């Protein structure tokens, strides 16, 4: 009985730590020193405590943690050949901390919460965050509905930046990324779990508010991620005839839209966002320039984190206008910084196992399949899509990066029965 009481007390304390993590990651977007320091102390602290809890226990199978560790070791070894060795070395340390975090936290969850699966416990915590953030952004809209076009990019308090909703976030794209990848599928999944009643109606209302806020952010990558996540939830675990019917209906809807108005339909307005600007908000121009930097160091790359420096080194310019390659595409950013060798490690050790697991889950037809695994799959697929337009996949310390890899590790984690 004393051992059980000890475990329960430890579980409550661990819950506080698990809740503190996403809170710190979210607040680290603001230029406040304490948040910046806390987000780096959090990973080693939780990893150390988790390792202490599960001492003498087997870690289980965790391909994402192993793959992240391999990538971290590669970037650490090659950091000394980087254009900015100090920056690359520190970035590699952050990847190593993330690998350790991913390795020990899932089995710790399994030990401390034997009545629930690790993924279900974390999804519940993120559900609470989704509700809290959606409602707080809604409150912020009524509190500070003004519009700010401050060119310095500092937070001025208004819920809108120009005509794009951002709530209390710094950037409207942050709303799009977090809502589209994480909050929409989690709220959709939660609404589907309940029978019609006050709880289901409440979750549906919050989901609708989240959809409105996502669309108001005008984040194309975030909206696309949200569509992918919901499509995965609707498409997965169904019989193939139902899947074919869904695809046909969606295809016909798009076809009718273009036949009715080929020049100015909903999809075109979504892509262009009604702006006469450089295609992709300047991303396409930056993407074409990455090949010059890649060809200079095709095998080992320019060094992890070099694109963040927004500087010139060795005759190569790491920015175009106000955009760096880091801000436009996670995969091209990784290719430039890691080179062909590092990108091959990332593809084979991380992305390939994740995509294989997603495909297996999506194509499963059994109605008895674990629905929470499908939710993890939807989140991971949405994240991979969004990463094609935003570069956060290897930016350890941010809410999207840490959350994405955490969910990916839970998707592939195979632990022993407690």
Backbone torsions as a table, in degrees:
resi	resn	phi	psi	omega
1	UNK	NA	-38.6	179.1
2	UNK	-66.3	-36.7	177.9
3	UNK	-64.9	-41.1	178.8
4	UNK	-64.7	-41.3	178.3
5	UNK	-63.6	-38.6	178.7
6	UNK	-63.8	-41.4	179.4
7	UNK	-65.1	-40.8	-179.6
8	UNK	-65.2	-41.2	177.0
9	UNK	-63.3	-42.1	177.8
10	UNK	-63.7	-36.2	179.4
11	UNK	-65.8	-40.3	179.0
12	UNK	-64.5	-42.6	177.9
13	UNK	-64.8	-38.8	179.6
14	UNK	-67.0	-34.5	175.3
15	UNK	-58.9	-40.6	178.6
16	UNK	-62.0	-42.8	178.8
17	UNK	-64.4	-44.1	-179.3
18	UNK	-63.5	-35.8	178.4
19	UNK	-74.5	-33.6	-179.4
20	UNK	-66.9	-32.8	-177.0
21	UNK	-58.2	-61.8	178.5
22	UNK	-58.5	-32.0	178.3
23	UNK	-63.5	-45.8	179.0
24	UNK	-64.4	-43.6	-178.3
25	UNK	-62.4	-37.8	179.1
26	UNK	-68.2	-43.0	-176.3
27	UNK	-75.3	-17.2	-178.9
28	UNK	-69.1	-7.6	175.6
29	UNK	-67.7	-22.3	-179.8
30	UNK	-87.8	142.4	-177.0
31	UNK	-75.6	63.2	178.1
32	UNK	-116.0	126.9	-171.1
33	UNK	-59.7	-38.5	-175.6
34	UNK	-64.8	-36.2	178.3
35	UNK	-70.8	-40.5	178.2
36	UNK	-62.1	-38.5	178.5
37	UNK	-72.3	-41.6	-176.3
38	UNK	-63.5	-36.6	-176.7
39	UNK	-67.5	-26.8	177.7
40	UNK	-86.5	-29.0	176.6
41	UNK	-74.1	-27.0	-174.5
42	UNK	-62.8	-47.7	-175.7
43	UNK	-59.8	-54.3	179.8
44	UNK	-65.9	-32.9	179.6
45	UNK	-64.0	-50.5	-178.8
46	UNK	-67.3	-38.0	178.6
47	UNK	-62.9	-42.8	-179.9
48	UNK	-65.3	-46.2	179.7
49	UNK	-64.5	-39.5	179.6
50	UNK	-65.3	-42.7	178.5
51	UNK	-61.6	-35.4	178.1
52	UNK	-67.7	-39.8	-178.3
53	UNK	-65.4	-40.5	-173.8
54	UNK	-100.1	18.2	178.3
55	UNK	-56.4	142.7	-177.1
56	UNK	68.6	6.5	176.0
57	UNK	-105.9	149.3	176.9
58	UNK	-73.7	142.9	-175.5
59	UNK	-77.7	-22.4	-175.5
60	UNK	85.3	-179.9	-178.1
61	UNK	-95.1	121.6	-176.5
62	UNK	-140.0	82.0	-176.1
63	UNK	-60.3	-32.7	-178.6
64	UNK	-67.0	-43.5	178.7
65	UNK	-63.2	-41.8	179.4
66	UNK	-65.3	-45.4	178.9
67	UNK	-62.1	-41.3	178.1
68	UNK	-64.8	-37.3	176.9
69	UNK	-63.7	-42.9	177.8
70	UNK	-62.0	-43.0	179.0
71	UNK	-64.6	-38.5	179.1
72	UNK	-64.3	-42.3	179.3
73	UNK	-65.0	-40.2	178.0
74	UNK	-61.5	-47.8	-178.4
75	UNK	-66.9	-30.0	179.2
76	UNK	-69.6	-43.6	-179.6
77	UNK	-66.1	-41.9	-176.8
78	UNK	-85.3	-4.0	-178.0
79	UNK	-63.0	-27.4	-178.1
80	UNK	-73.5	-12.3	176.7
81	UNK	-101.5	5.1	-178.0
82	UNK	-73.5	161.4	172.6
83	UNK	-63.9	-31.0	178.6
84	UNK	-130.8	84.1	-173.6
85	UNK	-57.0	-39.9	-177.9
86	UNK	-63.7	-46.0	179.5
87	UNK	-60.6	-47.4	-177.5
88	UNK	-65.7	-38.5	-179.9
89	UNK	-65.7	-44.3	179.0
90	UNK	-64.5	-37.3	177.0
91	UNK	-65.0	-38.8	179.2
92	UNK	-66.6	-34.7	175.6
93	UNK	-62.3	-39.9	179.5
94	UNK	-64.6	-37.9	176.3
95	UNK	-65.5	-37.6	179.5
96	UNK	-67.0	-39.5	176.2
97	UNK	-63.2	-41.3	178.6
98	UNK	-63.4	-41.2	178.8
99	UNK	-61.0	-43.5	177.8
100	UNK	-63.7	-40.7	177.5
101	UNK	-60.1	-47.5	-178.7
102	UNK	-67.3	-28.3	-176.8
103	UNK	-73.5	-38.6	-171.1
104	UNK	-103.5	-21.5	-176.2
105	UNK	-70.6	-47.3	179.3
106	UNK	-55.9	-47.1	177.7
107	UNK	-66.4	-27.9	175.8
108	UNK	-66.9	-41.6	175.8
109	UNK	-60.3	-41.1	-178.6
110	UNK	-65.1	-34.4	-179.4
111	UNK	-77.4	-42.5	-174.8
112	UNK	-79.7	-25.9	-178.2
113	UNK	-124.4	70.2	-175.3
114	UNK	-66.4	-20.2	-178.2
115	UNK	-82.3	-15.4	178.6
116	UNK	-130.5	151.0	177.0
117	UNK	-74.2	149.5	-178.0
118	UNK	-52.8	-42.7	-177.5
119	UNK	-65.4	-36.8	-179.5
120	UNK	-67.6	-35.8	178.7
121	UNK	-67.0	-44.3	179.9
122	UNK	-68.1	-40.0	178.4
123	UNK	-61.7	-35.0	178.2
124	UNK	-66.6	-41.0	177.8
125	UNK	-62.9	-42.4	-179.8
126	UNK	-70.4	-27.1	173.7
127	UNK	-62.8	-43.9	177.9
128	UNK	-61.9	-39.7	177.8
129	UNK	-65.0	-40.7	179.5
130	UNK	-60.2	-47.0	179.9
131	UNK	-62.9	-46.1	-177.1
132	UNK	-63.6	-42.4	-176.3
133	UNK	-74.4	-41.0	177.6
134	UNK	-60.9	-45.1	-179.4
135	UNK	-69.3	-38.3	179.4
136	UNK	-68.2	-36.7	175.8
137	UNK	-67.0	-35.2	175.9
138	UNK	-64.3	-43.7	177.3
139	UNK	-62.8	-40.8	-178.8
140	UNK	-64.9	-32.2	177.9
141	UNK	-61.1	-43.2	179.9
142	UNK	-76.2	-28.0	-179.3
143	UNK	-78.1	-43.9	-177.7
144	UNK	-133.0	74.1	-175.3
145	UNK	-82.1	1.1	-174.9
146	UNK	-66.0	177.3	-178.6
147	UNK	-122.9	139.7	-179.4
148	UNK	-127.7	133.7	176.6
149	UNK	-120.3	32.9	-177.6
150	UNK	-60.7	126.0	-175.9
151	UNK	-75.6	-16.2	-177.8
152	UNK	-78.6	-11.5	176.2
153	UNK	77.8	2.1	179.6
154	UNK	-77.4	151.8	-177.3
155	UNK	-70.4	122.6	-178.8
156	UNK	-105.5	-1.0	174.2
157	UNK	99.1	-19.6	-176.6
158	UNK	-75.4	149.1	-178.3
159	UNK	-74.3	-15.9	-179.7
160	UNK	-121.0	141.2	169.9
161	UNK	-108.9	102.0	-168.9
162	UNK	69.1	-120.9	177.6
163	UNK	-109.7	17.8	-178.6
164	UNK	-109.5	128.1	-178.6
165	UNK	-73.3	135.1	175.9
166	UNK	-134.9	-4.2	-178.4
167	UNK	58.4	-131.9	177.4
168	UNK	-97.2	11.5	175.8
169	UNK	-81.2	161.8	177.8
170	UNK	-74.2	-38.3	-169.8
171	UNK	-127.5	132.8	175.6
172	UNK	-57.9	-31.7	179.1
173	UNK	-66.2	-25.8	175.9
174	UNK	-66.7	-40.1	175.2
175	UNK	-61.0	-46.3	179.9
176	UNK	-60.8	-45.0	-178.1
177	UNK	-65.1	-51.0	-175.1
178	UNK	-69.9	-40.3	179.4
179	UNK	-69.3	-50.2	-174.6
180	UNK	-65.2	-39.6	-175.8
181	UNK	-83.7	-40.9	-170.9
182	UNK	-111.1	-55.2	-166.9
183	UNK	-73.0	-42.2	-179.0
184	UNK	-60.4	-51.8	179.9
185	UNK	-64.4	-35.8	-179.5
186	UNK	-66.7	-43.2	179.2
187	UNK	-68.6	-40.6	177.7
188	UNK	-60.4	-45.8	-179.5
189	UNK	-63.0	-43.0	-179.4
190	UNK	-64.9	-40.2	178.7
191	UNK	-62.4	-35.0	-178.9
192	UNK	-74.7	-15.2	-177.4
193	UNK	-79.7	-22.8	-171.0
194	UNK	-104.1	150.2	171.1
195	UNK	-76.5	162.8	-178.8
196	UNK	-58.9	125.7	-178.0
197	UNK	174.6	-173.4	-177.7
198	UNK	-57.5	-41.8	-178.9
199	UNK	-64.2	-48.0	-179.5
200	UNK	-62.6	-43.5	-180.0
201	UNK	-63.2	-41.4	178.9
202	UNK	-62.4	-44.7	179.6
203	UNK	-65.1	-40.4	179.4
204	UNK	-63.2	-40.6	178.9
205	UNK	-63.7	-42.6	177.6
206	UNK	-65.2	-38.4	176.8
207	UNK	-61.2	-43.7	178.8
208	UNK	-63.2	-40.9	177.0
209	UNK	-63.0	-40.2	178.6
210	UNK	-62.8	-40.9	178.2
211	UNK	-62.6	-43.4	179.0
212	UNK	-62.2	-43.9	180.0
213	UNK	-65.6	-39.2	177.5
214	UNK	-62.2	-48.0	179.3
215	UNK	-64.3	-37.3	-179.8
216	UNK	-68.7	-23.3	176.8
217	UNK	-71.1	-18.2	-179.5
218	UNK	56.6	30.9	176.9
219	UNK	-85.8	109.8	-177.8
220	UNK	-68.3	-42.6	179.4
221	UNK	-66.8	-38.2	178.8
222	UNK	-67.6	-41.7	178.6
223	UNK	-65.5	-42.1	177.5
224	UNK	-61.1	-40.8	178.3
225	UNK	-63.8	-41.3	178.1
226	UNK	-62.1	-41.0	178.5
227	UNK	-63.4	-44.0	179.8
228	UNK	-62.6	-43.4	-178.4
229	UNK	-64.1	-44.1	179.5
230	UNK	-69.2	-36.1	176.7
231	UNK	-62.1	-41.3	179.4
232	UNK	-63.2	-39.6	179.8
233	UNK	-67.9	-38.0	-179.5
234	UNK	-76.8	-37.0	-174.1
235	UNK	-79.4	-35.5	-173.3
236	UNK	-71.7	154.5	176.5
237	UNK	60.6	21.2	177.2
238	UNK	-106.2	162.2	173.2
239	UNK	-69.5	151.5	-176.0
240	UNK	-59.5	-37.6	176.5
241	UNK	-58.3	-39.0	177.8
242	UNK	-66.5	-37.9	179.0
243	UNK	-65.2	-43.6	178.7
244	UNK	-61.2	-41.8	179.7
245	UNK	-62.1	-40.7	179.3
246	UNK	-62.8	-46.1	-179.2
247	UNK	-64.2	-41.8	-180.0
248	UNK	-63.7	-44.3	179.9
249	UNK	-62.1	-44.5	179.4
250	UNK	-65.4	-40.9	178.6
251	UNK	-64.2	-41.2	178.0
252	UNK	-65.0	-37.7	178.9
253	UNK	-62.5	-43.3	178.3
254	UNK	-65.8	-41.7	-179.4
255	UNK	-62.4	-46.0	179.1
256	UNK	-61.9	-38.3	-179.5
257	UNK	-62.0	-43.1	-178.2
258	UNK	-77.2	-32.8	177.0
259	UNK	-67.7	-40.8	-179.4
260	UNK	-67.9	-38.4	-178.8
261	UNK	-152.8	85.6	-173.6
262	UNK	-69.8	-20.8	-173.7
263	UNK	-99.3	-24.3	-175.1
264	UNK	-147.6	67.1	177.7
265	UNK	-106.1	-177.7	-174.9
266	UNK	-61.8	-38.7	-178.1
267	UNK	-68.6	-43.2	179.5
268	UNK	-64.6	-41.5	179.0
269	UNK	-65.5	-33.7	178.0
270	UNK	-67.0	-43.2	-177.8
271	UNK	-69.6	-45.4	-176.5
272	UNK	-83.6	-22.4	-179.2
273	UNK	56.4	22.9	175.7
274	UNK	67.5	20.8	-176.3
275	UNK	-113.2	140.0	174.7
276	UNK	-96.5	74.4	-176.3
277	UNK	-128.2	178.9	176.2
278	UNK	-60.2	135.2	-178.8
279	UNK	-50.9	136.3	178.6
280	UNK	68.2	26.8	-179.0
281	UNK	55.6	38.8	177.8
282	UNK	89.6	-6.5	-176.1
283	UNK	-66.5	-42.7	-175.0
284	UNK	-60.2	-38.8	179.0
285	UNK	-64.8	-39.7	179.5
286	UNK	-68.9	-39.9	-178.1
287	UNK	-61.4	-36.9	179.8
288	UNK	-69.5	-25.7	-178.9
289	UNK	-83.3	-12.7	-178.2
290	UNK	-67.0	-26.7	-177.3
291	UNK	-65.5	-31.2	177.4
292	UNK	-62.4	-41.2	-179.9
293	UNK	-73.8	-36.6	179.6
294	UNK	-65.7	-42.1	-178.6
295	UNK	-66.4	-24.0	178.7
296	UNK	-70.9	-36.4	177.2
297	UNK	-137.9	74.7	-171.2
298	UNK	-69.8	-29.7	-171.9
299	UNK	-92.5	-44.8	-176.8
300	UNK	-102.2	-13.0	177.9
301	UNK	79.1	177.2	-177.4
302	UNK	-82.8	-15.3	-179.6
303	UNK	117.1	136.1	-179.1
304	UNK	-61.0	128.4	177.4
305	UNK	88.3	-6.1	-177.8
306	UNK	-62.8	-35.7	-178.9
307	UNK	-63.3	-24.0	178.4
308	UNK	-70.2	-20.2	-173.1
309	UNK	-73.0	-21.8	178.6
310	UNK	53.1	45.0	-174.2
311	UNK	-133.6	-175.1	178.9
312	UNK	-117.8	133.3	179.4
313	UNK	-149.7	140.6	176.9
314	UNK	58.0	29.1	-179.6
315	UNK	81.1	1.1	-179.8
316	UNK	-107.7	137.2	179.1
317	UNK	-97.9	126.8	-176.5
318	UNK	-97.8	22.4	176.7
319	UNK	-152.4	159.0	174.3
320	UNK	-134.7	110.1	-175.1
321	UNK	63.9	-126.6	-179.4
322	UNK	-97.7	7.6	-177.0
323	UNK	-114.2	137.3	169.3
324	UNK	-104.9	161.5	-179.9
325	UNK	-62.1	-25.2	-179.3
326	UNK	-63.3	-25.6	-174.1
327	UNK	-91.0	0.7	-172.2
328	UNK	-115.7	-25.6	-174.1
329	UNK	-167.7	119.3	-177.3
330	UNK	-63.6	-36.1	-174.1
331	UNK	-76.8	-41.8	175.5
332	UNK	-68.1	-36.7	176.4
333	UNK	-61.9	-42.0	178.0
334	UNK	-66.5	-39.9	179.2
335	UNK	-62.0	-42.2	179.8
336	UNK	-68.5	-42.8	-173.5
337	UNK	-83.1	-35.3	-176.7
338	UNK	-94.2	-19.7	-176.4
339	UNK	77.1	-178.8	-178.1
340	UNK	-66.1	-36.5	-178.5
341	UNK	-69.2	-50.3	-179.9
342	UNK	-63.6	-38.7	178.5
343	UNK	-65.8	-35.2	177.2
344	UNK	-65.7	-39.1	176.2
345	UNK	-63.9	-44.3	179.7
346	UNK	-63.1	-39.5	-178.9
347	UNK	-69.4	-48.8	-174.2
348	UNK	-78.2	-36.3	-174.8
349	UNK	-90.2	-21.8	-176.7
350	UNK	-120.3	-63.1	-171.2
351	UNK	-68.0	-42.3	-178.2
352	UNK	-62.0	-49.0	177.2
353	UNK	-61.6	-36.0	179.6
354	UNK	-66.5	-46.6	179.6
355	UNK	-64.6	-37.4	177.4
356	UNK	-62.4	-42.5	179.3
357	UNK	-66.9	-39.1	178.5
358	UNK	-64.0	-44.3	179.5
359	UNK	-62.6	-42.6	179.2
360	UNK	-61.5	-41.3	-177.2
361	UNK	-72.7	-41.5	-178.6
362	UNK	-64.8	-38.8	-175.0
363	UNK	-86.5	-2.6	176.5
364	UNK	-67.9	129.5	-176.9
365	UNK	-100.0	-11.3	-173.4
366	UNK	-66.8	127.3	176.3
367	UNK	-69.5	-13.0	179.0
368	UNK	-91.9	3.3	-179.1
369	UNK	-65.5	153.8	-178.3
370	UNK	-66.9	111.8	-176.8
371	UNK	-68.8	-28.6	178.7
372	UNK	-68.1	-27.7	175.1
373	UNK	-67.6	-36.1	176.4
374	UNK	-65.5	-37.5	177.1
375	UNK	-64.0	-44.2	176.2
376	UNK	-59.8	-40.7	178.3
377	UNK	-61.5	-43.6	179.2
378	UNK	-61.2	-42.9	179.2
379	UNK	-63.9	-45.4	-177.4
380	UNK	-66.2	-44.0	178.3
381	UNK	-62.1	-42.5	178.3
382	UNK	-62.1	-39.9	178.3
383	UNK	-64.4	-41.3	179.2
384	UNK	-64.6	-36.6	177.3
385	UNK	-68.0	-47.7	-179.5
386	UNK	-61.4	-34.7	-179.3
387	UNK	-64.1	-17.4	175.7
388	UNK	-73.1	-11.1	-177.8
389	UNK	-128.1	-8.8	175.9
390	UNK	-135.2	140.2	-175.4
391	UNK	-102.9	88.5	178.8
392	UNK	-131.3	-3.1	-169.1
393	UNK	-61.0	-33.1	-179.6
394	UNK	-115.9	17.2	179.6
395	UNK	-92.1	74.7	-176.8
396	UNK	-62.1	136.5	-178.5
397	UNK	115.9	-13.1	179.2
398	UNK	-100.3	155.5	-179.4
399	UNK	-58.5	-48.9	-178.5
400	UNK	-61.8	-42.6	-176.2
401	UNK	-64.9	-53.1	-177.9
402	UNK	-64.6	-39.9	-179.6
403	UNK	-66.8	-44.3	-178.3
404	UNK	-60.3	-50.4	-177.1
405	UNK	-68.7	-29.6	176.0
406	UNK	-64.5	-46.9	179.2
407	UNK	-66.8	-37.8	178.3
408	UNK	-63.6	-39.7	179.1
409	UNK	-67.8	-36.7	177.8
410	UNK	-67.8	-31.7	178.6
411	UNK	-64.2	-37.8	-176.2
412	UNK	-100.9	-5.8	-175.8
413	UNK	-68.4	132.2	175.5
414	UNK	-126.3	103.9	-178.7
415	UNK	-106.5	168.7	178.3
416	UNK	-80.4	152.0	177.2
417	UNK	-67.4	136.4	-178.7
418	UNK	-86.5	NA	NA
